[in-house]
Amino acid sequence: MRDTLRAGDSSPRVAEVRIALARLGLIEGYEGSVDYRSQGFSKSEMLFDDTLADTLRAFQQSRGIVPTGEIDELTLRELREASYTLGARVLSYQPNQWLVGDDVGQLQNQLHELGFYSSRVDGRFGPHTHEALANFQLDTGLEDDGVCGPDTLRALSLLGRRITGGSAHAIREREHVRQAGPNLTGKRVVIDPALGGAERGDAVRGRYGEIYEEEILWDLAQRVEGRMVAAGMETILSRPRGDNPSAKARADLANSFDADVVISLKLDRYPNDKANGVATFYFGSELGTSSLTGETLSGYIQREIAARTPLRNCRNHARTWEMLRLTRMPSVEVVTGYVSNPEDVSVITDPDQRDAIAEAIVVAVKRLYLMDMDDQPTGTYKFTDLLAQERA
C-alpha cells in the first residue's frame, strides 16, 4: 500500500478503515461485517468513495488532526487508539512498548478525577500511570500490581468520582512556570526544524532566487537560537541538519534534555494558492485534556508573529501530533506560512521578515515567564528591551 489513500482509490485498507469507523458508530446504517478477519472484501467495500472521505474528515476533526479526508499513518494510528475502550483489554506497564489507546486515556481520566494521577492525560500507559494505578489499588484494598483487570475496573466503577473539573497537570505546569521566574537565563529550549537530511521540501522562488523549505526553516531556527543564546538560554537543535529522525526520536531527545519548552518550526502547502497565513499548535485531545501552558505560549507566538509580519492570523489550535504529545514539557508547533501561496512566499523568503518571526518567538517565550508582570502590548516588546531587562 502506498503511504496515503484518497477518494477514488481501491484497497483492502479502505475496507478496514470503513469497518473501524462503523465499529465506532460513525457510519449510520452500515450493513457490512465489522469483523476484521473477513476472508475477503467486495469491490464496493474496498472503494474509497466521497461518503467515506466525509466520515473520515469528521473523525479526524474530532481527534484534533488535520481533516484531510485521506487515509495516512496518522489517521490509522488514531483509528487504532480509538478502537479501545476501557475494559476491552487488560492494561499494564510494558517498559519496552507502552500500551496506547483511548482506554488508557479513560483510565488516566478516572485516576485523575479520584486524585491519584496528576500527569498529562495522553493515552499512553507509562510509569506515572502505573504508579497512580498501583496507589489506587493499595488505597482500595486490591493487590497493588499496577495491572488494570476486572477487579480494578469493578473498584473504579463502584467508587465513582470524587471530584470533577480542574486539572492537576495544568496546575503543575502553571506552577512550574511561576517557580522558574521571569528571567530567560538558564531556561532550556529545544528548537525543532521540520526538515533535514534528504528531506528538503519544496523549492520556491524568493527575492534572491530559488530556495528550499529546509533552507528557510534552518535559517529561521538559527535566528531563534542566536537570540535565545544571547538572552542566556540553553538551546539544542532536535536534529543534525544532515539527518531526518522520527518525531519520537526528536521527542525523546527533548525529554532527555529536560527542556522547559519545545518550539517546532514548519511550513505548509495546499493544492491551490488560496491557503495562507501563520498558525500555531499545542497539545490537546478529545479526551478533554490539553497543555494549558502550551496553549498560552502558542497564543503568544501566534499574536506576536501576526502583529510583526504581513502573515494572516490563522489562530492557535489543539492537536495530538506526535511531537506535541510525546514531549513531557509544553511544546508548540509554528507553521510560518504556505509555500503554495505567493504572498506568504514573499514573506518567508525575506531575511528581514524571518528576523521579525524569530524575534516574535523569543519575545513570546519571555512573555510566558513574565506572567502577571507582562504589561507590553502585543507587537511592541523589542528584543533589545528584552536583553536590557535580562541584564538588569
SULWO-V789465 format. One record per residue. N is the residue number from 1. RES is the residue in one letter. SS is DSSP state (2 for helix, 1 for strand, 0 for the rest). PHI is phi in whole degrees, 0 to 359 (999 if undefined). PSI is psi in whole degrees, 0 to 359 (NA if undefined). Layout:
# SULWO-V789465
N/RES/SS/PHI/PSI, N/RES/SS/PHI/PSI
This chain:
# SULWO-V789465
1/M/0/999/137, 2/R/0/290/168, 3/D/0/298/321, 4/T/0/229/135, 5/L/1/251/140, 6/R/0/231/168, 7/A/0/307/133, 8/G/0/104/339, 9/D/0/283/162, 10/S/1/226/129, 11/S/0/194/149, 12/P/2/302/331, 13/R/2/296/327, 14/V/2/297/317, 15/A/2/297/320, 16/E/2/296/320, 17/V/2/294/320, 18/R/2/299/319, 19/I/2/296/316, 20/A/2/299/317, 21/L/2/293/324, 22/A/2/295/319, 23/R/2/294/335, 24/L/0/275/359, 25/G/0/79/21, 26/L/0/264/353, 27/I/0/243/105, 28/E/0/290/138, 29/G/0/70/21, 30/Y/0/295/127, 31/E/0/248/357, 32/G/0/278/179, 33/S/0/284/143, 34/V/0/255/22, 35/D/0/264/117, 36/Y/0/295/340, 37/R/0/273/14, 38/S/0/307/142, 39/Q/0/291/339, 40/G/0/187/164, 41/F/0/240/149, 42/S/0/282/167, 43/K/2/298/321, 44/S/2/292/325, 45/E/2/291/328, 46/M/2/273/351, 47/L/1/279/128, 48/F/0/274/94, 49/D/0/264/175, 50/D/2/294/327, 51/T/2/297/317, 52/L/2/296/320, 53/A/2/298/319, 54/D/2/295/318, 55/T/2/296/320, 56/L/2/295/322, 57/R/2/298/318, 58/A/2/297/318, 59/F/2/297/313, 60/Q/2/300/318, 61/Q/2/299/318, 62/S/2/292/339, 63/R/0/261/3, 64/G/0/75/27, 65/I/0/242/162, 66/V/0/298/124, 67/P/0/282/77, 68/T/0/278/338, 69/G/0/72/18, 70/E/0/245/158, 71/I/1/261/109, 72/D/0/230/182, 73/E/2/297/322, 74/L/2/295/317, 75/T/2/295/319, 76/L/2/297/321, 77/R/2/298/315, 78/E/2/294/323, 79/L/2/295/318, 80/R/2/299/314, 81/E/2/293/323, 82/A/2/290/341, 83/S/0/286/346, 84/Y/0/263/129, 85/T/0/242/152, 86/L/0/302/125, 87/G/0/106/347, 88/A/0/286/339, 89/R/0/207/161, 90/V/0/283/133, 91/L/1/253/135, 92/S/0/204/164, 93/Y/0/279/122, 94/Q/0/240/99, 95/P/0/305/325, 96/N/0/274/342, 97/Q/0/204/93, 98/W/0/298/138, 99/L/0/292/137, 100/V/1/229/137, 101/G/0/167/170, 102/D/2/294/332, 103/D/2/295/324, 104/V/2/293/318, 105/G/2/298/321, 106/Q/2/295/320, 107/L/2/297/314, 108/Q/2/300/318, 109/N/2/299/315, 110/Q/2/295/317, 111/L/2/294/325, 112/H/2/295/315, 113/E/2/290/339, 114/L/0/270/357, 115/G/0/90/12, 116/F/0/261/338, 117/Y/0/237/128, 118/S/0/233/9, 119/S/0/268/186, 120/R/0/291/135, 121/V/0/278/96, 122/D/0/238/4, 123/G/0/72/21, 124/R/1/238/124, 125/F/0/275/86, 126/G/0/256/190, 127/P/2/297/327, 128/H/2/292/321, 129/T/2/294/317, 130/H/2/301/313, 131/E/2/297/317, 132/A/2/296/318, 133/L/2/294/318, 134/A/2/298/321, 135/N/2/294/321, 136/F/2/298/315, 137/Q/2/299/317, 138/L/2/298/320, 139/D/2/291/336, 140/T/0/251/11, 141/G/0/81/18, 142/L/0/263/166, 143/E/0/295/124, 144/D/0/274/65, 145/D/0/265/357, 146/G/0/70/20, 147/V/0/252/127, 148/C/1/266/95, 149/G/0/243/196, 150/P/2/304/317, 151/D/2/295/318, 152/T/2/293/319, 153/L/2/298/321, 154/R/2/295/318, 155/A/2/296/320, 156/L/2/298/317, 157/S/2/290/326, 158/L/2/285/323, 159/L/2/286/324, 160/G/0/71/201, 161/R/0/254/136, 162/R/0/270/322, 163/I/0/223/158, 164/T/0/224/154, 165/G/0/82/166, 166/G/0/76/169, 167/S/0/209/114, 168/A/2/297/324, 169/H/2/295/318, 170/A/2/296/320, 171/I/2/297/317, 172/R/2/296/318, 173/E/2/301/312, 174/R/2/297/317, 175/E/2/292/325, 176/H/2/298/318, 177/V/2/296/317, 178/R/2/297/314, 179/Q/2/291/335, 180/A/2/292/339, 181/G/0/85/167, 182/P/0/282/341, 183/N/0/280/147, 184/L/0/277/340, 185/T/0/305/127, 186/G/0/88/349, 187/K/0/291/142, 188/R/1/253/128, 189/V/1/229/133, 190/V/1/262/126, 191/I/1/256/126, 192/D/1/237/84, 193/P/1/291/143, 194/A/0/285/340, 195/L/0/236/153, 196/G/0/186/170, 197/G/0/65/226, 198/A/0/283/346, 199/E/0/276/105, 200/R/0/250/351, 201/G/0/76/197, 202/D/0/277/152, 203/A/1/265/135, 204/V/1/235/161, 205/R/1/262/109, 206/G/1/260/185, 207/R/0/292/340, 208/Y/0/248/21, 209/G/1/107/192, 210/E/1/288/139, 211/I/1/212/142, 212/Y/1/270/156, 213/E/2/307/316, 214/E/2/302/319, 215/E/2/294/319, 216/I/2/297/313, 217/L/2/292/320, 218/W/2/289/325, 219/D/2/296/317, 220/L/2/296/317, 221/A/2/301/319, 222/Q/2/290/327, 223/R/2/292/319, 224/V/2/296/313, 225/E/2/300/316, 226/G/2/301/318, 227/R/2/291/321, 228/M/2/294/318, 229/V/2/297/318, 230/A/2/299/331, 231/A/0/274/2, 232/G/0/92/11, 233/M/0/274/154, 234/E/1/266/129, 235/T/1/232/154, 236/I/1/213/139, 237/L/1/276/142, 238/S/0/286/350, 239/R/0/203/151, 240/P/0/291/150, 241/R/0/297/333, 242/G/0/271/10, 243/D/0/230/161, 244/N/0/225/68, 245/P/0/292/161, 246/S/0/290/166, 247/A/2/300/321, 248/K/2/297/317, 249/A/2/297/321, 250/R/2/289/323, 251/A/2/294/320, 252/D/2/299/321, 253/L/2/297/315, 254/A/2/299/319, 255/N/2/294/320, 256/S/2/290/332, 257/F/0/284/347, 258/D/0/55/47, 259/A/0/291/155, 260/D/0/276/328, 261/V/1/211/148, 262/V/1/240/130, 263/I/1/242/111, 264/S/1/264/141, 265/L/1/240/133, 266/K/1/208/156, 267/L/1/243/158, 268/D/1/235/174, 269/R/0/210/163, 270/Y/0/213/153, 271/P/0/302/332, 272/N/0/239/175, 273/D/0/268/13, 274/K/0/281/326, 275/A/0/293/134, 276/N/0/202/163, 277/G/0/114/174, 278/V/1/254/141, 279/A/1/219/151, 280/T/1/233/154, 281/F/1/224/145, 282/Y/1/225/167, 283/F/1/287/128, 284/G/1/194/144, 285/S/0/222/170, 286/E/0/290/349, 287/L/0/291/355, 288/G/0/92/9, 289/T/0/250/150, 290/S/1/202/163, 291/S/0/272/104, 292/L/2/293/326, 293/T/2/292/319, 294/G/2/298/320, 295/E/2/296/318, 296/T/2/297/312, 297/L/2/296/318, 298/S/2/297/324, 299/G/2/295/318, 300/Y/2/299/311, 301/I/2/299/315, 302/Q/2/302/310, 303/R/2/291/323, 304/E/2/294/317, 305/I/2/294/316, 306/A/2/297/328, 307/A/2/282/335, 308/R/2/257/350, 309/T/0/227/168, 310/P/0/282/0, 311/L/0/295/137, 312/R/0/291/142, 313/N/1/278/107, 314/C/1/262/12, 315/R/1/72/178, 316/N/1/249/150, 317/H/1/217/150, 318/A/1/277/136, 319/R/1/216/163, 320/T/0/248/24, 321/W/0/303/150, 322/E/2/304/316, 323/M/2/296/327, 324/L/2/282/325, 325/R/2/276/324, 326/L/2/274/347, 327/T/0/275/141, 328/R/0/278/343, 329/M/0/256/166, 330/P/1/303/130, 331/S/1/231/143, 332/V/1/227/134, 333/E/1/254/127, 334/V/1/250/115, 335/V/1/263/107, 336/T/1/268/18, 337/G/1/140/175, 338/Y/1/249/125, 339/V/0/287/351, 340/S/0/269/358, 341/N/0/247/122, 342/P/2/301/320, 343/E/2/294/317, 344/D/2/296/319, 345/V/2/300/321, 346/S/2/296/332, 347/V/2/281/307, 348/I/2/287/342, 349/T/0/268/1, 350/D/0/266/115, 351/P/2/304/325, 352/D/2/294/322, 353/Q/2/290/324, 354/R/2/294/325, 355/D/2/300/316, 356/A/2/296/320, 357/I/2/295/316, 358/A/2/298/316, 359/E/2/297/320, 360/A/2/300/318, 361/I/2/295/314, 362/V/2/292/318, 363/V/2/298/321, 364/A/2/297/320, 365/V/2/297/318, 366/K/2/299/317, 367/R/2/296/327, 368/L/2/301/316, 369/Y/2/277/340, 370/L/2/290/330, 371/M/2/50/240, 372/D/2/292/345, 373/M/2/275/358, 374/D/0/281/112, 375/D/0/234/16, 376/Q/0/271/131, 377/P/0/298/148, 378/T/0/304/134, 379/G/0/86/359, 380/T/0/251/348, 381/Y/0/279/111, 382/K/0/272/152, 383/F/2/296/326, 384/T/2/297/322, 385/D/2/294/322, 386/L/2/299/315, 387/L/2/296/318, 388/A/2/298/321, 389/Q/2/291/322, 390/E/2/296/326, 391/R/2/265/356, 392/A/0/290/NA
